[in-house]
Amino acid sequence: MKAIDSRELSEGNGQEGKPVYIAHQGKVFDVSESKLWKGGLHMKRHHAGKDLTTEFQGAPHGTEVLERYPQVAVLTKRETAEREIPASLSRLLARFPMLRRHPHPMTIHFPIVFMFSSTLFTVLYLLTGVRSFELTAVHCLGAGILFTPVAMATGYGTWWLNYLAKPVRSVSIKKKVSVILLGTELVAFLWRVAVPDILNAFSLAGLAYSLLIFSLLPLATVLGWFGAQLTFPIERD
């Protein structure tokens, strides 16, 4: 069976009448007959013409689906998407495949919702003067501080494991914004603890504190947006 490299594999992208090729563990399969790979795109996320060894481990199905399609080539060894990982981690991932991709998408929801909530309850307090709204905002801010490092840690783990720690624009942006978000959370929380009545009356300090709280919303939105792009890339004409 012939051997091909990544450049030759990329020609099987399903575009302009080209065949739909995907590689898995060094084997190249022709999935042109699959309705789920129409146009070389699967589930609006996975693109043909690539080695999907790493991505496949996060799929909801097993490798048996590949047995339905012919193997047309082998991918040269230096081109496969394998990487050296500790044996103990490899065994753990084999037993619990969901640990490869799911921890970060699951944990990132917590800091996002707490940042949205902190901003929302602060706004409600400023509009109504109901003290319990402001106190709830502080509680949400504190919870966000607890969960943001967890989300960051799982994000770095996912990047190292699934993207081989290679430069990815969305990941690079998320890494920078997450640090800014955590710093903003800490400053706002410590300031509020040091000055409990900072929002009780209009002042420059209260205005600055409010701006810090309001900035949490766009920062969390940016993290969610670029995270969603990794999961469901925007289709371009």
ChimeraX attribute file (.defattr): number of C-alpha atoms within 10 A of each C-alpha:
attribute: neighborCount
match mode: 1-to-1
recipient: residues
	/A:1	7
	/A:2	8
	/A:3	15
	/A:4	18
	/A:5	15
	/A:6	16
	/A:7	11
	/A:8	13
	/A:9	22
	/A:10	17
	/A:11	16
	/A:12	22
	/A:13	22
	/A:14	21
	/A:15	15
	/A:16	7
	/A:17	11
	/A:18	13
	/A:19	19
	/A:20	27
	/A:21	27
	/A:22	26
	/A:23	26
	/A:24	21
	/A:25	16
	/A:26	21
	/A:27	18
	/A:28	25
	/A:29	21
	/A:30	21
	/A:31	23
	/A:32	23
	/A:33	12
	/A:34	13
	/A:35	10
	/A:36	13
	/A:37	20
	/A:38	16
	/A:39	18
	/A:40	25
	/A:41	18
	/A:42	14
	/A:43	10
	/A:44	14
	/A:45	13
	/A:46	18
	/A:47	20
	/A:48	27
	/A:49	25
	/A:50	23
	/A:51	25
	/A:52	19
	/A:53	18
	/A:54	19
	/A:55	15
	/A:56	16
	/A:57	19
	/A:58	16
	/A:59	12
	/A:60	8
	/A:61	9
	/A:62	10
	/A:63	10
	/A:64	7
	/A:65	8
	/A:66	16
	/A:67	9
	/A:68	12
	/A:69	14
	/A:70	12
	/A:71	17
	/A:72	15
	/A:73	19
	/A:74	20
	/A:75	21
	/A:76	14
	/A:77	13
	/A:78	10
	/A:79	13
	/A:80	21
	/A:81	19
	/A:82	15
	/A:83	10
	/A:84	8
	/A:85	9
	/A:86	9
	/A:87	9
	/A:88	9
	/A:89	10
	/A:90	13
	/A:91	11
	/A:92	13
	/A:93	14
	/A:94	13
	/A:95	10
	/A:96	10
	/A:97	16
	/A:98	14
	/A:99	16
	/A:100	20
	/A:101	20
	/A:102	13
	/A:103	17
	/A:104	21
	/A:105	17
	/A:106	11
	/A:107	19
	/A:108	22
	/A:109	15
	/A:110	17
	/A:111	26
	/A:112	23
	/A:113	16
	/A:114	25
	/A:115	29
	/A:116	22
	/A:117	21
	/A:118	27
	/A:119	25
	/A:120	18
	/A:121	20
	/A:122	25
	/A:123	18
	/A:124	16
	/A:125	20
	/A:126	15
	/A:127	9
	/A:128	10
	/A:129	14
	/A:130	13
	/A:131	14
	/A:132	13
	/A:133	19
	/A:134	22
	/A:135	16
	/A:136	17
	/A:137	24
	/A:138	23
	/A:139	16
	/A:140	21
	/A:141	24
	/A:142	20
	/A:143	16
	/A:144	25
	/A:145	21
	/A:146	14
	/A:147	19
	/A:148	23
	/A:149	17
	/A:150	17
	/A:151	22
	/A:152	20
	/A:153	15
	/A:154	21
	/A:155	22
	/A:156	15
	/A:157	18
	/A:158	20
	/A:159	18
	/A:160	12
	/A:161	16
	/A:162	18
	/A:163	16
	/A:164	15
	/A:165	13
	/A:166	11
	/A:167	10
	/A:168	12
	/A:169	11
	/A:170	16
	/A:171	21
	/A:172	12
	/A:173	14
	/A:174	22
	/A:175	15
	/A:176	11
	/A:177	16
	/A:178	19
	/A:179	14
	/A:180	13
	/A:181	22
	/A:182	21
	/A:183	13
	/A:184	17
	/A:185	22
	/A:186	15
	/A:187	13
	/A:188	22
	/A:189	20
	/A:190	12
	/A:191	14
	/A:192	16
	/A:193	11
	/A:194	10
	/A:195	12
	/A:196	11
	/A:197	10
	/A:198	19
	/A:199	20
	/A:200	13
	/A:201	10
	/A:202	9
	/A:203	11
	/A:204	10
	/A:205	14
	/A:206	17
	/A:207	14
	/A:208	13
	/A:209	19
	/A:210	18
	/A:211	13
	/A:212	17
	/A:213	25
	/A:214	18
	/A:215	16
	/A:216	24
	/A:217	20
	/A:218	13
	/A:219	21
	/A:220	22
	/A:221	15
	/A:222	17
	/A:223	21
	/A:224	16
	/A:225	13
	/A:226	18
	/A:227	20
	/A:228	14
	/A:229	14
	/A:230	14
	/A:231	12
	/A:232	13
	/A:233	13
	/A:234	11
	/A:235	9
	/A:236	4
	/A:237	3
